[in-house]
């Protein structure tokens, strides 16, 4: 039957139909596969979920660098967007406290290495960062500043902070001053010599009391309190440190003495942070009380050479006590975006840190940046010299309770405006510190 003439005559048409059907089906299948592949390609092109984190930063003289750090981080981490916001006012704490009260803290925030920040860590507001590379590579002496009572590492330092007096070497030479003063009496004589030669001796930031605190107050506290009371820190925390004393009144009296003798610029009570820097860079004042964080700006781009020396707030015959510690740093808050904020913290302390240093030239707080970060030899030498002193004091924002920081600013300004005597200011300071101890340490 297979060879019958009927079999040949009836199979031709069905075979061709079947081939056409198979061919069309194959084409359809291939087209369908192509569509699925295109869909898969489109799916792979969809960007990952983007986490948006907020960073609240204290950067009075480097906002552009912080924005650049955030942009560089997002380039390398396309799944994280950083919304940078900048703190305003005179202190880090006055920016943080309202947000703590309202429960609106950012994901990453600038903090100071003080009791207030440590308390936030122990309350569960700030995260423990002690497992990060940033913490592990931070210089060992600085870690003490950033460890809470319960042993939490609550932040990393933005730099090694030390305060100094920058001076215009040309002006000193023209006034006949051969070397920087070594005690307060010599300092006053140098100021008098500069004034007689027609120069304004020193710039005072009356309009930005943060620098009054970092400058003459911190050095005064170092030489009038720390030098004579080794247990000052524990006594302050317990509320047993007596600050209503002639020695503390002397801190405020020294601040008031400078304008009283005409040693500061005419507009000292309205001079802000940037204004004061410009006065020095323009050669309108011979000296500026500033920190190591300002080295990049104050040491470069001038028409004159600049030197630095330890603020000589010590009495004649007594060793000077310099100020040395941690600069304002960075902490991660306990938010739903903590993991992304930790990544950003690591970037700030790692690849982002040289971006800061290109402008600031401060001393790196991290071991792994020691050989690569930009620092000026003069500042490195100064910091190394200060670190060898048998006694140093902390920056004022690490020394005083946070509530006292805010009241101190008003006290210093009131003394400068002659609304309050130095003795009254010392009494108010003492009351503020002891009240804080009653609230937090009893």
C-alpha positions, 0 to 999 in steps of 0.5 A, a space after each residue: 500500500 505504500 507504493 499505491 498510486 493513491 498514496 503519492 497523489 494525496 501526500 504532496 499538499 499536506 507535507 507542504 502545508 505542514 512545512 509552512 505551518 512549522 516554518 511560521 511556528 518557528 518564526 513566531 517562536 524566534 520572535 517570541 524569544 526575541 521579545 523575552 530577551 528584549 524584556 530581560 535586557 530592559 529589566 537589567 537596565 532598570 536602575 537599582 532602588 535608590 536610598 536617599 540619606 540626609 547628612 547634616 554637616 558643620 562646614 563653615 569654611 568647606 561647604 564646596 568640598 562636602 558637596 564634592 564628597 557627596 557627589 563622588 560617593 554617589 558616583 561610586 554608589 549609584 544606589 545611594 543619594 546624599 542630601 547634604 544640609 549645612 548647620 548654621 549658627 554658632 555651635 553643632 549642638 544648637 543644630 542637633 538638639 531641636 532635631 533630637 527633641 522632634 525625632 527628625 535627626 538626619 542619617 549622618 551628622 556632624 558631632 563634637 567629641 563631648 559628653 552630650 554626643 556620648 550621651 546620645 550614643 548611650 541613649 540609642 540615638 547615635 549608632 556604634 561605629 566601632 566596627 567600621 574601618 574609619 574607627 579602626 584606622 583612627 589614631 588611638 589617642 583620639 578614640 578616647 574622645 569618641 568613646 561613650 561611658 558604655 563603651 560605644 564608639 559614637 563617631 570619627 574625628 574630622 581632624 586633629 584639632 589644635 589652636 594656635 596664633 597665626 602671625 604675619 612675619 613681615 609685620 612682626 619684622 617691621 615692628 621690630 619683634 624678633 620672636 613670638 612671645 612666650 607668655 602673656 606678659 610678653 604677648 601684651 608687650 608685643 601687642 603694644 609694640 605692634 600698635 606703636 608701629 601703626 599695626 592692628 595687633 590681633 583679630 577678634 571674632 566678636 561676631 562669631 563667639 565660637 572662635 572666642 571659645 576656640 581661641 582665648 577662652 580655650 587657652 585661658 581655661 588650659 592655663 588657668 584651670 587645667 594647669 592647676 587641677 589635674 582632675 578637672 574633667 572628673 570634677 566637672 562631671 561630678 559638679 565639684 569643680 569650682 569655677 567661680 574663682 579669680 583664675 576663671 575670672 581672669 580668663 574673661 578679663 584677658 579677653 576683655 583686655 585686648 579691645 580695652 587696650 586697642 589691640 583689636 580691629 575697630 569692628 571686632 564685635 561684628 566680625 564673623 568667621 570669614 570676615 576675620 580670615 579676610 582681615 588677616 589675609 589682607 594684611 590688616 591685622 598682625 595676628 589671628 587666633 585660629 585652629 589647625 583646620 584653617 591652615 590651608 586658607 591662612 598659610 597660602 595665597 598671601 603676599 607675606 610669609 606666615 608663622 604660627 606659635 602656641 597661644 602664650 596665655 601662661 603666666 611668666 615663669 609657668 609652662 604653657 598648656 597648649 590645646 590639643 584634641 579631636 576636631 568636630 567629626 561625623 556620626 551615624 544616627 539610628 535610622 532606617 538608612 543606617 547601613 547606607 549612612 555607614 557606607 558614606 561615613 567610610 567614604 568620608 574617612 577614606 576616599 573622600 578625606 583628601 578632598 577635604 585636605 586639599 583645602 584645609 591642610 589639617 592633620 589627618 586623624 586616620 593612620 591610613 591617610 598619614 602618608 597621603 593627606 595634604 598637610 603643611 610642614 609647619 602645621 605638622 611640626 607644630 602639632 608634633 611639638 604640642 603633642 610632646 607636652 606633658 600637659 595639654 587641654 581639650 578644645 572648648 567644645 569637648 571641655 564644657 557641657 553642651 548647655 554651657 557652650 551656648 551660655 558661654 558665648 553670651 557671657 563672653 560677648 557680654 563681657 566684651 560689651 561691658 554688660 557683665 564683669 569678668 567675675 560675674 561671668 565666672 560665677 555664671 559659668 560655674 552655675 551652668 556647669 554645676 546645673 548640668 552635672 545635677 541634671 546628667 551625672 547625679 
